[in-house]
Amino acid sequence: MNLLEVKNLGISFGGLRAVDNVNLLIEKGQLYGLIGPNGAGKTTVFNLLTGVYRPTDGTIKLDGVDLVGKSPSEICKSGIARTFQNIRLFKKMTVLDNVKTALHNQQGYSLAESFLHLGSYFKREKSMDEKALEILKVFDLDGQAHYLAGNLPYGKQRKLEIARGLATNPKLLLLDEPAAGMNPNETAELMDTIQLVRKRYGITILLIEHDMKLVSGICEKILVLNFGMELAAGTPEDVLNNPEVITAYLGE
Ligand SMILES: Nc1ncnc2c1ncn2[C@@H]1O[C@H](COP(=O)(O)OP(=O)(O)OP(=O)(O)O)[C@@H](O)[C@H]1O
């Protein structure tokens, strides 16, 4: 069964057709890769899926619900979380609080609870601490829960961003170049963590990555974009052997 159904998606910025007639069907639980050269339209697809941009054409459905026209926060509540190419953490907050902000997104307090610090407030805070720590543990970040996020090494900040996305309890997690700037060891470790997260939480993941070998190692399906258009889609094997992909993407 498809979790995400994107049909004939398109957007123009003035005269530039950044995304043109893109189709994307992602099954529940799938780990899906979105690749393509610089400027191919990958991040724009994420911005369309998350309501940052409204598409000029096409439809986007998550679990059968139409997302076009919804705001980014409504889309987050509908079940899509994302990370960004450039890390966007609350650097002056602790690692734990970064994850808790995402949990707050699901279970807000009433005004009376937060101002008067009623008993229910402390109970919920405790349960949120526990939930946040559980998520941090998956990313091996529980030992640094009380560090300031900005003081974590780069690779761990990237992991914390994913942890925060996960804390919104998404159906679909969008990761924009999660391994950018990481060394090969950190990258390999991150890919293992992504696979573990998918398995443990049973979520669906769409991943942008430049490195085709890396994507093909963990994704079941791949969509290749070039100049905003679909160049190829299929299993990693299909895509890696597609002559058009080899020419356009690998430049061979
Ligand atoms: N808000 C915008 N206004 C005008 N042009 C835009 C806007 N956003 C994206 N573009 C253009 O759309 C095209 C696709 O950009 P996009 O960032 O989606 O590519 P990408 O595949 O994510 O590239 P990269 O791998 O370099 O991140 C580019 O030509 C970019 O300059």
The ligand as an SDF file (V2000), in Angstrom:
LIG
                    3D

 31 33  0  0  0  0  0  0  0  0999 V2000
   12.8500   29.8500   -4.1600 N   0  0  0  0  0  0  0  0  0  0  0  0
   13.4510   29.7010   -5.3430 C   0  0  0  0  0  0  0  0  0  0  0  0
   13.4520   30.6930   -6.2490 N   0  0  0  0  0  0  0  0  0  0  0  0
   14.0550   30.5460   -7.4510 C   0  0  0  0  0  0  0  0  0  0  0  0
   14.6980   29.4320   -7.8460 N   0  0  0  0  0  0  0  0  0  0  0  0
   14.7440   28.4110   -6.9830 C   0  0  0  0  0  0  0  0  0  0  0  0
   14.1340   28.4760   -5.6770 C   0  0  0  0  0  0  0  0  0  0  0  0
   14.3420   27.2920   -5.0510 N   0  0  0  0  0  0  0  0  0  0  0  0
   15.0510   26.5230   -5.9050 C   0  0  0  0  0  0  0  0  0  0  0  0
   15.2890   27.1960   -7.0520 N   0  0  0  0  0  0  0  0  0  0  0  0
   16.0010   26.6740   -8.2260 C   0  0  0  0  0  0  0  0  0  0  0  0
   15.4400   25.4180   -8.5430 O   0  0  0  0  0  0  0  0  0  0  0  0
   16.4490   24.5340   -9.0230 C   0  0  0  0  0  0  0  0  0  0  0  0
   16.4490   23.2950   -8.1710 C   0  0  0  0  0  0  0  0  0  0  0  0
   17.0250   23.5890   -6.8990 O   0  0  0  0  0  0  0  0  0  0  0  0
   17.1270   22.5460   -5.7230 P   0  0  0  0  0  0  0  0  0  0  0  0
   17.7460   23.2400   -4.5530 O   0  0  0  0  0  0  0  0  0  0  0  0
   15.8300   21.8910   -5.5220 O   0  0  0  0  0  0  0  0  0  0  0  0
   18.1470   21.4730   -6.3170 O   0  0  0  0  0  0  0  0  0  0  0  0
   18.8580   20.2610   -5.5990 P   0  0  0  0  0  0  0  0  0  0  0  0
   18.7080   19.0880   -6.5000 O   0  0  0  0  0  0  0  0  0  0  0  0
   18.3630   20.1280   -4.2120 O   0  0  0  0  0  0  0  0  0  0  0  0
   20.3750   20.7400   -5.6050 O   0  0  0  0  0  0  0  0  0  0  0  0
   21.5710   20.4980   -4.5640 P   0  0  0  0  0  0  0  0  0  0  0  0
   21.9740   19.0790   -4.7350 O   0  0  0  0  0  0  0  0  0  0  0  0
   22.6230   21.4520   -5.0380 O   0  0  0  0  0  0  0  0  0  0  0  0
   21.0420   20.8180   -3.2090 O   0  0  0  0  0  0  0  0  0  0  0  0
   17.7700   25.2910   -8.9790 C   0  0  0  0  0  0  0  0  0  0  0  0
   18.0040   25.8260  -10.2590 O   0  0  0  0  0  0  0  0  0  0  0  0
   17.4910   26.3910   -7.9730 C   0  0  0  0  0  0  0  0  0  0  0  0
   18.2920   27.5170   -8.2160 O   0  0  0  0  0  0  0  0  0  0  0  0
  1  2  1  0
  2  3  1  0
  2  7  2  0
  3  4  2  0
  4  5  1  0
  5  6  2  0
  6  7  1  0
  6 10  1  0
  7  8  1  0
  8  9  2  0
  9 10  1  0
 10 11  1  0
 11 12  1  0
 11 30  1  0
 12 13  1  0
 13 14  1  0
 13 28  1  0
 14 15  1  0
 15 16  1  0
 16 17  2  0
 16 18  1  0
 16 19  1  0
 19 20  1  0
 20 21  2  0
 20 22  1  0
 20 23  1  0
 23 24  1  0
 24 25  2  0
 24 26  1  0
 24 27  1  0
 28 29  1  0
 28 30  1  0
 30 31  1  0
M  END
$$$$
